[in-house]
Amino acid sequence: MVNNELSLPVPVIIVEDEPLIQIRLKEILLDIGYTPENLFFAATLSQAHALLEKHSVSFALVDLGLPDGNGLDFIKTLKKYDPSILVLVVSAWSTEDAILTAISAGATGYLLKERDNLEVMLSIRSVLRGGAPIDPFIAQKILKKLHLDQIATQESDQIKKSEKMEVLSKREQEILVLVSQGLSNKEIAELLNLSRYTIESHVKHIYRKLSVSTRIMAVDAARALGILD
């Protein structure tokens, strides 16, 4: 089915070593509106590089697991050749590392081979319209990983806050609260019935423990760490 509203960059290189997948991708591209003479197939990296030397590629469908290497190498070559080349990875690999590495290498989108023809067609059309489709299964895994990383970061931050609070003695925390209220060392000494020298000594210890050099910095650091509200 030809869609005249869709821009079809040519020629297209399809890097795929499985004959049945090659046939499947060819049929999908033909349905989108491509013509056979603009489609070039490679079953290995070496064949893909040979095609690139002969044709000015505008769009590529690339598998990662190839007989003579990783499709990532070809993606990197394509992007060095022309950064504007559109690249859709169609692979059986579904790990976070695989997709993140592919995207870092310059892939425009990433789709699993197990998707049906309609899903593959929609992903290709998305790329051609400027989109960056990511297989739903992989997107879900990445979002879950990011969520877990966020939780781990929050827990780590909380531990650091607790450690900082443990480093400050109860007296130092008490004095820090008063410092945050704008009281001078003399005022704090009178309020706590301590000598001014003692308060100054506590304040210096607070500075050292929080790695700061002024009262304002101490208050800001304490708030950032959750020691002060």
Buried (B, 14 or more C-beta within 10 A) or exposed (E): EEEEEEEBBBBBBBBBBBEEBBEBBBEBBBBBBBEEEBBBBBBBBBBBBEBBEEBEBBBBBBBBBBEEBBBBBBBBBBBEEEEEBBBBBBBEBBEEEBBBBBBEBBBBBBBBBEBEEEBBBBBBBBBBEEEBBBBEEBEEBBEEEEEEEEEEEEEEEEEEBEEBBEBBEEBBBBBBBBBBEEBEBEBBBEEBEBEBEBBBEBBEBBBEBBEBEEBEEBBBBBEEBBBBE
